[in-house]
């Protein structure tokens, strides 16, 4: 089992920045990909960024050039630096982890965090 704990959400004005962190514990050696999903107020969930144990990175088109995902200590901690935030970035951000590097792209995470709220005011 793997436990994921997120931190760093909050309220920010448009154009501002936030940094989310996700700490993994437990059987982390089984994890090969970690990422962040965003669930908007319409309950649509989107994979916004992913990083694999090999360092391969994916970003959704909506966040390219504004968000940066990084990892520490072989996926035991993952960060999402969010700059130039827009009101449409508002939502609950979930950290997710998968054993299969392709799983997050299909929404098939093996483990989920509890979610952290990000609100961007206009």
Backbone as numpy.savetxt, mean C-alpha at the origin, in Angstrom:
# Nx Ny Nz CAx CAy CAz Cx Cy Cz
1.62 -18.00 9.36 0.79 -16.80 9.36 1.65 -15.54 9.36
1.12 -14.51 8.74 1.78 -13.21 8.69 0.80 -12.16 9.19
1.28 -11.29 10.04 0.48 -10.18 10.53 1.02 -8.88 9.91
0.09 -8.03 9.48 0.45 -6.75 8.86 -0.18 -5.63 9.68
0.64 -4.65 10.03 0.16 -3.51 10.80 0.54 -2.24 10.07
-0.47 -1.43 9.76 -0.25 -0.19 9.03 -0.20 1.00 9.99
0.45 2.05 9.53 0.45 3.31 10.26 0.66 4.44 9.27
0.28 5.64 9.69 0.63 6.82 8.91 -0.50 7.51 8.18
-1.72 7.03 8.28 -2.82 7.72 7.61 -3.15 9.03 8.30
-4.11 9.75 7.73 -4.52 11.00 8.34 -5.23 11.91 7.37
-5.37 13.15 7.80 -6.03 14.18 7.00 -4.99 15.17 6.50
-5.06 15.47 5.22 -4.10 16.39 4.61 -4.81 17.21 3.55
-4.30 18.40 3.31 -4.85 19.22 2.24 -4.31 18.78 0.89
-5.06 19.06 -0.14 -4.62 18.75 -1.50 -3.25 19.38 -1.75
-2.38 18.60 -2.38 -1.02 19.04 -2.62 -0.04 18.62 -1.55
-0.56 18.14 -0.44 0.29 17.72 0.67 0.82 16.31 0.50
1.49 15.84 1.56 2.13 14.52 1.52 1.79 13.72 2.78
1.79 12.42 2.62 1.69 11.48 3.73 2.58 10.29 3.43
3.01 9.65 4.50 3.82 8.43 4.36 3.14 7.33 5.16
2.81 6.25 4.45 2.24 5.08 5.08 3.32 4.04 5.29
3.23 3.31 6.39 4.16 2.22 6.65 3.39 0.96 7.00
3.96 -0.15 6.64 3.36 -1.46 6.94 4.46 -2.36 7.47
4.25 -2.88 8.66 5.22 -3.78 9.27 4.67 -5.20 9.26
5.45 -6.11 8.73 5.06 -7.52 8.67 5.78 -8.30 9.76
5.05 -9.22 10.37 5.66 -10.10 11.37 5.09 -11.50 11.20
5.77 -12.46 11.80 5.36 -13.85 11.65 6.19 -14.55 10.60
5.57 -15.34 9.77 6.27 -16.14 8.76 6.55 -15.32 7.51
7.33 -14.26 7.67 7.54 -13.32 6.57 8.40 -13.88 5.45
9.13 -14.94 5.72 9.99 -15.50 4.66 9.17 -16.08 3.53
7.90 -16.33 3.75 7.03 -16.88 2.70 6.51 -15.80 1.76
6.71 -14.54 2.11 6.15 -13.44 1.34 7.08 -13.02 0.22
6.53 -12.88 -0.98 7.32 -12.44 -2.13 6.81 -11.15 -2.76
5.69 -10.66 -2.28 5.17 -9.38 -2.80 4.35 -8.70 -1.72
4.52 -7.40 -1.63 3.69 -6.60 -0.74 3.21 -5.38 -1.51
2.05 -4.90 -1.12 1.51 -3.76 -1.84 0.47 -3.02 -1.02
-0.04 -1.97 -1.63 -1.07 -1.14 -1.03 -2.28 -1.07 -1.94
-3.42 -1.37 -1.38 -4.69 -1.18 -2.06 -5.37 0.07 -1.48
-6.19 0.67 -2.31 -7.00 1.80 -1.86 -8.47 1.47 -2.11
-9.28 1.65 -1.08 -10.72 1.48 -1.23 -11.36 2.85 -1.09
-12.00 3.31 -2.15 -12.54 4.67 -2.14 -13.92 4.71 -1.50
-14.49 5.90 -1.32 -15.80 5.99 -0.66 -16.91 5.25 -1.40
-16.71 4.92 -2.68 -17.68 4.10 -3.42 -17.39 2.61 -3.29
-16.48 2.28 -2.38 -16.12 0.88 -2.09 -15.42 0.17 -3.25
-14.86 0.95 -4.15 -14.04 0.34 -5.21 -12.62 0.19 -4.69
-12.06 -1.00 -4.85 -10.72 -1.26 -4.36 -9.75 -1.36 -5.52
-8.63 -0.69 -5.39 -7.63 -0.62 -6.46 -6.25 -0.89 -5.89
-5.46 -1.67 -6.59 -4.05 -1.85 -6.22 -3.31 -0.62 -6.70
-2.75 0.16 -5.79 -2.07 1.39 -6.19 -0.57 1.20 -6.34
0.01 0.27 -5.59 1.46 0.05 -5.70 1.81 -1.32 -5.15
2.84 -1.90 -5.73 3.31 -3.21 -5.31 4.82 -3.27 -5.44
5.45 -4.01 -4.55 6.89 -4.27 -4.66 7.12 -5.74 -4.34
8.02 -6.34 -5.10 8.33 -7.74 -4.88 9.67 -7.89 -4.16
9.94 -9.10 -3.71 11.19 -9.37 -3.02 12.40 -9.13 -3.92
12.19 -9.20 -5.24 13.27 -8.93 -6.19 13.39 -7.44 -6.49
12.49 -6.64 -5.94 12.55 -5.20 -6.16 11.74 -4.70 -7.34
10.98 -5.58 -7.97 10.12 -5.15 -9.08 8.96 -4.33 -8.52
8.68 -3.21 -9.17 7.68 -2.27 -8.66 6.59 -2.03 -9.70
5.37 -1.94 -9.20 4.21 -1.59 -10.02 3.50 -0.41 -9.38
3.05 0.51 -10.24 2.19 1.60 -9.80 0.96 1.67 -10.69
-0.17 1.96 -10.09 -1.35 2.28 -10.88 -1.11 3.60 -11.61
-1.71 3.73 -12.78 -1.52 4.95 -13.57 -1.93 6.19 -12.79
-2.92 6.04 -11.94 -3.44 7.20 -11.21 -2.46 7.78 -10.20
-1.41 7.01 -9.85 -0.48 7.49 -8.82 0.95 7.61 -9.33
1.21 7.21 -10.56 2.57 7.28 -11.11 3.11 8.70 -11.05
4.35 8.80 -10.60 4.99 10.11 -10.48 4.68 10.83 -9.19
3.73 10.33 -8.41 3.36 10.97 -7.14 3.63 10.07 -5.94
3.45 8.78 -6.10 3.64 7.82 -5.00 4.91 7.03 -5.23
5.57 6.67 -4.13 6.77 5.85 -4.19 6.68 4.76 -3.14
6.86 3.52 -3.58 6.85 2.38 -2.66 8.28 1.91 -2.44
8.63 1.66 -1.19 9.95 1.16 -0.85 9.82 0.06 0.19
10.88 -0.72 0.33 10.85 -1.77 1.34 12.13 -1.73 2.17
12.04 -2.21 3.38 13.18 -2.40 4.26 13.27 -3.87 4.61
14.49 -4.35 4.74 14.71 -5.65 5.35 13.90 -6.77 4.71
14.00 -6.84 3.36 13.40 -7.94 2.62 11.90 -8.11 2.93
11.16 -7.03 2.70 9.70 -7.03 2.80 9.18 -7.16 4.23
10.01 -6.93 5.22 9.47 -6.91 6.58 8.83 -5.57 6.89
9.17 -4.53 6.14 8.53 -3.24 6.27 8.43 -2.61 4.90
7.26 -2.09 4.58 7.03 -1.45 3.30 6.44 -0.07 3.56
6.91 0.90 2.78 6.45 2.27 2.94 5.82 2.76 1.64
4.86 3.64 1.78 4.27 4.29 0.62 4.33 5.80 0.85
5.23 6.46 0.13 5.34 7.91 0.20 4.38 8.50 -0.81
3.46 9.30 -0.33 2.42 9.87 -1.19 2.59 11.38 -1.24
2.93 11.89 -2.41 3.12 13.32 -2.60 2.06 13.87 -3.55
1.95 15.18 -3.55 0.99 15.86 -4.44 -0.39 15.21 -4.35
-0.83 15.00 -3.14 -2.10 14.28 -2.94 -3.28 15.07 -3.49
-4.24 14.31 -4.00 -5.45 14.86 -4.59 -6.67 14.36 -3.81
-7.78 15.08 -3.87 -8.98 14.59 -3.18 -9.38 13.18 -3.60
-9.13 12.83 -4.86 -9.48 11.48 -5.32 -8.58 10.39 -4.76
-7.53 10.78 -4.04 -6.71 9.79 -3.34 -7.34 9.38 -2.00
-8.42 10.02 -1.63 -9.09 9.70 -0.38 -9.59 8.26 -0.38
-9.40 7.61 0.76 -9.88 6.25 0.90 -9.21 5.54 2.05
-9.56 4.29 2.21 -8.89 3.44 3.19 -7.79 2.67 2.47
-6.59 2.80 2.97 -5.44 2.14 2.37 -5.11 0.87 3.15
-5.06 -0.23 2.42 -4.79 -1.53 3.02 -3.44 -2.05 2.56
-2.63 -2.46 3.50 -1.41 -3.18 3.18 -1.78 -4.64 2.92
-1.14 -5.23 1.93 -1.43 -6.62 1.59 -0.13 -7.33 1.25
-0.13 -8.64 1.48 1.05 -9.44 1.19 0.63 -10.74 0.52
1.52 -11.26 -0.33 1.21 -12.49 -1.05 2.45 -13.34 -1.20
2.25 -14.64 -1.26 3.36 -15.56 -1.52 3.69 -15.57 -3.01
2.70 -15.41 -3.84 2.87 -15.40 -5.29 3.05 -13.96 -5.77
4.10 -13.69 -6.53 4.38 -12.32 -6.94 3.31 -11.74 -7.83
2.52 -12.59 -8.49 1.48 -12.10 -9.38 0.12 -11.96 -8.73
0.01 -12.38 -7.48 -1.32 -12.48 -6.86 -1.98 -11.14 -6.59
-1.21 -10.15 -6.17 -1.83 -8.88 -5.79 -2.52 -8.22 -6.96
-1.99 -8.43 -8.15 -2.62 -7.83 -9.33 -4.02 -8.38 -9.60
-4.32 -9.51 -9.03 -5.65 -10.11 -9.17 -6.47 -9.98 -7.89
-5.97 -9.20 -6.95 -6.69 -9.05 -5.69 -6.60 -10.25 -4.79
-5.64 -11.11 -5.03 -5.55 -12.39 -4.30 -4.47 -12.36 -3.24
-4.54 -11.39 -2.37 -3.57 -11.32 -1.29 -3.80 -12.47 -0.30
-2.73 -12.92 0.27 -2.83 -13.95 1.32 -3.07 -13.32 2.68
-2.59 -12.10 2.85 -2.71 -11.43 4.14 -3.07 -9.96 3.92
-3.85 -9.45 4.87 -4.31 -8.06 4.81 -4.06 -7.36 6.14
-3.75 -6.07 6.05 -3.74 -5.26 7.24 -5.15 -4.77 7.56
-5.24 -4.02 8.63 -6.55 -3.58 9.09 -7.04 -2.33 8.36
-6.16 -1.66 7.63 -6.54 -0.46 6.89 -6.26 0.81 7.66
-5.90 1.85 6.93 -5.68 3.16 7.53 -6.33 4.21 6.63
-7.03 5.14 7.26 -7.79 6.14 6.50 -6.88 7.27 6.05
-7.02 7.62 4.78 -6.36 8.80 4.21 -7.45 9.71 3.65
-7.48 10.93 4.12 -8.46 11.89 3.65 -7.74 13.12 3.12
-8.03 13.47 1.87 -7.41 14.63 1.24 -8.50 15.66 0.99
-8.36 16.79 1.63 -9.37 17.84 1.48 -8.98 18.79 0.35
-9.99 19.31 -0.31 -9.73 20.21 -1.45 -9.58 21.66 -0.99
